[in-house]
């Protein structure tokens, strides 16, 4: 998606930050912003041309593209047919690819920033506009068809161990804070993040990790309710630091452990942070209604491994592993279909309390999704 591709750009900057000076980094970011602006301008120009809007101006289109690029959302609100939607969508990736080719041909060989920015923007555009790897919703009413592209959930995967080893994960948390800041546009009443870490780390960086079994993991959830005049992104980041970082150094716990370090015999774990910002639509903005949601607490289960090599091995025994599920969710969970019959969410909530033997953690419908996942997963 656009967010994951954007994280690739951040990773390229981060892993080479010792070689790139501040002016080079700034020029890359400015070039990336300019390419994004031109990409959105392609969409809006196509929409204006199809609507035959005589009042459209170059300044208006430019301002619209600027709002779209800053908000990471493009909205076309007019009467459009399916083929017109296709023209508007494909104009984006075609324009970005043409721009990338032109920049590659025109830019001097020693100037890397415009080339990299144009290439990443073109790759984003192909992934989203051409291949469709992005949420697309058509909201129909009696007057118009509205094409909307947006995302409220967010997350980051630290695929490169350098995100942890160089500065203890501080830059990764900067990116996470920025993601929260962006998603605040759809709701900033409360927010939360969950991550997973080993229940027990190895003692030192030089200690190797056993190859036989992956380490047992536990979830660490950080949630906050925003105040009237506070910044939700900073409050979420502060709670994540409080729950996941060493107090003296501010580094993420385990940043230098073999579990996350490829060159020391481990490296089988990838640190990830997954979250959600909320605007309460049918209930109050409370702490227990804040995502990520969990119905059942972590439990130990007998896990039976299965593979082609172990299928005929009668001596293969189970492993005791902790299992816990967290979810973030946009939308409404109003009913659930079971055995061909539909049940309201209130009935589902009471049913989950009985079958899971766990009291309902929150009355919001999203918490019930976590309960259903617990039931299906275990």
C-alpha positions in Angstrom: 0.0 0.0 0.0 1.0 3.6 -0.1 2.0 3.6 3.6 4.2 0.5 3.2 5.9 2.0 0.2 6.3 5.3 2.0 8.0 3.3 4.8 10.4 2.0 2.1 11.5 5.5 1.4 11.9 6.2 5.1 14.0 3.1 5.3 16.2 4.1 2.4 16.8 7.4 4.1 17.4 5.8 7.5 19.8 3.1 6.5 22.0 5.6 4.6 21.6 8.6 6.9 25.3 8.4 8.0 26.4 8.9 4.3 23.8 11.5 3.3 24.1 15.1 4.6 21.2 17.1 5.8 20.9 19.1 2.5 20.7 15.8 0.5 18.0 14.4 2.8 16.0 17.7 2.7 16.3 17.8 -1.1 15.0 14.2 -1.3 12.0 15.0 0.9 11.2 18.1 -1.1 11.4 16.2 -4.4 9.2 13.5 -3.0 6.6 16.0 -1.9 6.7 17.7 -5.4 6.2 14.3 -7.1 3.3 13.6 -4.9 1.8 16.9 -5.7 2.1 16.3 -9.4 0.6 12.8 -9.0 -2.5 14.2 -7.3 -2.7 17.0 -9.9 -2.9 14.3 -12.6 -6.0 12.9 -10.9 -7.7 16.3 -10.5 -6.9 17.4 -14.0 -8.5 14.3 -15.5 -11.6 14.8 -13.3 -11.8 18.4 -14.3 -11.5 17.5 -18.0 -14.2 14.9 -17.8 -16.6 17.2 -16.0 -16.1 20.0 -18.6 -15.9 22.4 -15.7 -15.6 25.9 -17.3 -14.9 27.5 -13.9 -11.9 25.3 -13.1 -8.6 27.2 -12.9 -5.0 26.2 -12.7 -4.7 27.7 -9.2 -7.8 25.8 -8.1 -6.4 22.5 -9.4 -3.1 23.2 -7.8 -4.6 24.0 -4.4 -6.8 20.8 -4.6 -3.7 18.7 -5.4 -1.9 20.3 -2.5 -4.7 19.4 -0.1 -4.8 15.9 -1.5 -1.0 15.4 -1.2 -0.9 16.7 2.4 -4.0 14.8 3.5 -3.1 11.6 1.6 -6.7 11.4 0.4 -8.3 12.1 -3.0 -12.0 12.7 -3.2 -13.8 13.2 -6.5 -17.4 14.3 -5.8 -19.3 14.5 -9.0 -21.6 12.4 -11.3 -19.1 9.9 -12.8 -19.5 6.6 -14.6 -17.4 3.5 -14.2 -15.2 4.3 -17.2 -14.7 7.9 -16.0 -13.6 6.5 -12.6 -11.1 4.4 -14.5 -9.8 7.4 -16.5 -9.3 9.4 -13.3 -7.6 6.5 -11.5 -5.2 5.5 -14.3 -4.3 9.1 -15.0 -2.4 9.1 -11.7 0.0 6.2 -12.4 0.5 7.2 -16.0 1.4 10.7 -15.1 3.8 9.5 -12.4 5.5 7.0 -14.7 5.9 9.7 -17.4 7.3 12.1 -14.8 9.8 9.4 -13.6 11.0 8.8 -17.1 11.4 12.5 -17.8 13.3 13.1 -14.6 15.6 10.2 -15.3 16.4 11.5 -18.8 16.7 15.2 -17.8 18.3 15.2 -14.4 22.1 15.3 -14.3 23.7 12.0 -13.4 25.1 13.3 -10.1 21.7 14.5 -8.8 20.0 11.5 -7.1 17.2 13.0 -5.1 14.8 13.8 -7.9 15.3 10.4 -9.6 14.7 8.5 -6.3 11.7 10.6 -5.4 10.1 10.2 -8.9 10.8 6.5 -9.0 9.3 5.8 -5.5 6.2 8.0 -6.4 5.8 6.0 -9.7 6.0 2.7 -7.8 3.4 3.9 -5.3 1.1 5.0 -8.1 1.4 1.7 -10.0 0.7 -0.3 -6.8 -2.3 1.8 -5.8 -3.9 3.2 -9.0 -3.1 0.3 -11.4 -3.0 -2.7 -9.1 -5.6 -1.4 -6.7 -3.7 -2.2 -3.4 -5.5 0.5 -1.4 -9.0 0.9 0.2 -11.4 2.2 -2.3 -15.0 3.0 -1.4 -17.9 4.3 -3.5 -20.4 6.2 -1.4 -23.7 6.5 -3.4 -26.5 8.9 -2.8 -29.4 10.2 -4.9 -27.2 12.9 -6.4 -23.7 11.8 -6.9 -21.1 9.1 -6.9 -18.2 9.8 -4.7 -14.8 8.1 -5.1 -12.9 8.1 -1.9 -9.5 6.7 -1.0 -8.5 6.6 2.7 -7.1 4.6 5.6 -7.7 5.0 9.3 -5.6 2.1 10.7 -1.9 2.4 10.6 1.2 0.3 11.2 4.9 -0.1 10.7 7.1 -3.2 10.2 10.8 -2.8 11.0 12.1 -5.2 8.4 15.6 -3.8 8.5 17.4 -4.4 11.8 19.1 -1.1 11.4 15.9 0.6 12.5 16.6 -0.8 16.0 20.4 -1.1 16.1 21.4 2.4 15.1 19.5 4.6 17.5 17.5 2.1 19.6 14.3 2.6 17.5 13.8 6.3 18.1 13.5 7.1 14.4 11.0 4.3 14.0 8.9 5.9 16.7 9.2 9.2 14.9 7.6 7.6 11.9 5.0 6.0 14.1 4.1 9.3 15.6 3.8 10.9 12.1 1.4 8.0 11.1 -0.8 8.8 14.1 -0.7 12.5 13.2 -1.9 11.7 9.7 -4.7 9.4 10.8 -5.9 12.0 13.3 -7.7 13.6 10.3 -10.4 10.9 10.6 -10.6 11.0 14.3 -8.5 12.2 17.3 -10.5 11.4 20.3 -8.5 8.4 21.3 -5.8 6.1 19.9 -3.7 3.1 20.6 -0.9 0.9 19.5 0.0 -2.8 20.1 3.4 -4.5 19.5 4.7 -8.0 20.3 8.0 -8.9 22.0 9.5 -12.1 23.5 8.4 -13.0 27.0 12.0 -13.5 27.8 15.0 -12.0 25.9 18.4 -13.6 25.6 21.0 -12.1 28.1 23.4 -10.5 25.7 23.9 -9.6 22.1 26.6 -12.2 21.8 24.4 -15.0 22.9 22.9 -17.1 20.1 19.3 -18.1 19.7 18.2 -21.8 19.6 17.2 -22.8 16.1 14.6 -25.4 17.2 11.7 -23.2 18.2 10.7 -19.5 17.9 10.5 -17.5 21.1 7.3 -17.1 23.0 5.7 -13.7 22.4 3.5 -11.4 24.4 1.5 -8.4 23.3 2.1 -4.9 24.7 -0.8 -2.6 24.2 -0.7 1.2 24.7 -3.9 3.2 24.7 -4.8 6.8 25.5 -7.8 9.1 25.5 -7.1 12.5 24.1 -7.8 15.7 26.1 -9.4 18.8 24.7 -6.1 20.7 23.9 -3.5 17.9 23.6 -1.9 16.3 20.6 -3.0 12.7 20.3 0.0 11.7 18.3 2.4 12.9 21.0 0.3 11.2 23.8 0.3 7.9 21.9 4.0 8.1 21.3 4.6 8.9 25.0 2.5 5.9 26.1 4.4 3.6 23.7 7.7 4.9 25.0 6.5 4.4 28.6 5.4 0.8 27.9 8.1 -0.4 25.5 11.3 1.5 26.1 14.1 1.4 28.6 13.7 4.2 31.1 17.4 5.2 31.3 18.3 5.1 27.6 14.9 5.5 25.9 15.7 2.6 23.5 13.1 0.0 22.6 13.5 -3.1 24.8 15.5 -5.8 23.1 16.8 -3.5 20.4 20.3 -5.1 20.7 19.2 -8.7 21.4 19.8 -11.6 19.0 16.1 -12.1 18.4 16.2 -8.9 16.2 19.8 -9.1 15.0 20.5 -11.0 11.8 24.2 -11.4 12.2 24.2 -13.1 15.6 22.3 -16.3 14.8 18.9 -14.9 15.5 17.1 -12.3 13.5 13.9 -14.4 13.1 11.7 -11.7 14.6 10.5 -8.4 13.0 9.4 -5.7 15.3 6.0 -4.2 14.4 3.6 -1.6 15.7 -0.1 -1.6 14.8 -2.6 1.0 15.8 -5.8 3.0 15.3 -7.2 6.4 16.0 -10.8 6.7 16.8 -13.8 9.1 16.4 -16.7 7.6 18.4 -19.8 7.5 16.2 -22.3 5.6 18.4 -20.7 5.7 21.8 -18.5 7.9 24.1 -14.8 8.2 23.5 -13.7 6.1 26.5 -10.6 4.2 27.4 -12.2 0.8 27.2 -13.6 1.7 23.8 -10.2 2.6 22.4 -8.5 0.3 19.9 -6.6 -2.1 19.6 -9.2 -4.4 21.2 -8.7 -7.7 23.0 -11.5 -9.9 24.4 -9.6 -12.7 26.0 -6.3 -12.2 27.8 -3.2 -14.2 26.8 -3.6 -17.9 27.5 -1.3 -20.9 27.3 -2.4 -23.6 24.8 -1.0 -26.9 23.6 0.1 -26.2 20.0 0.6 -29.2 17.8 3.0 -28.5 14.9 2.1 -29.9 11.5 4.2 -30.3 8.4 4.9 -32.9 5.8 7.8 -34.2 7.9 5.9 -34.4 11.1 2.6 -35.8 9.7 3.7 -39.4 10.2 5.7 -38.8 13.3 3.6 -40.1 16.2 6.2 -39.0 18.7 5.8 -35.3 17.8 4.3 -33.7 20.9 2.7 -30.3 21.5 4.4 -27.1 22.6 2.9 -24.8 25.3 2.5 -21.4 23.7 0.8 -18.2 24.6 -2.0 -17.1 22.3 -3.6 -13.6 22.3 -5.3 -11.6 19.6 -5.7 -7.9 19.1 -7.7 -6.1 16.4 -8.1 -2.6 15.0 -11.3 -2.0 13.0 -13.1 0.6 11.0 -16.8 0.4 10.3 -19.7 -1.3 12.1 -20.2 -4.8 13.3 -23.9 -5.0 13.5 -24.7 -8.7 13.1 -23.0 -12.1 12.6 -24.2 -15.0 10.5 -24.1 -18.4 12.1 -25.6 -21.6 10.6 -27.5 -19.6 8.1 -29.1 -17.2 10.6 -28.2 -13.6 11.4 -27.8 -12.5 15.0 -27.5 -8.9 16.3 -24.3 -7.8 17.9 -25.9 -7.6 21.3 -26.8 -11.3 21.1 -23.2 -12.1 19.8 -21.7 -10.2 22.8 -23.7 -12.3 25.3 -22.9 -15.5 23.4 -19.2 -14.7 23.5 -19.2 -14.2 27.2 -20.7 -17.7 27.6 -18.5 -19.6 25.2 -15.2 -17.8 26.0 -15.9 -17.6 29.7 -14.6 -14.0 29.7 -16.7 -10.9 30.6 -17.3 -8.4 27.8 -14.3 -6.0 28.0 -16.2 -3.1 26.3 -19.6 -2.5 24.9 -18.4 -1.2 21.6 -19.0 -3.4 18.6 -15.3 -3.6 17.6 -14.5 -5.5 20.8 -16.9 -8.2 19.7 -14.8 -8.7 16.6 -11.9 -9.5 18.9 -14.0 -12.1 20.6 -15.1 -13.7 17.4 -11.5 -13.9 16.3 -10.6 -15.6 19.7 -13.3 -18.1 19.1 -12.3 -18.9 15.5 -8.5 -18.8 16.3 -8.6 -21.1 19.3 
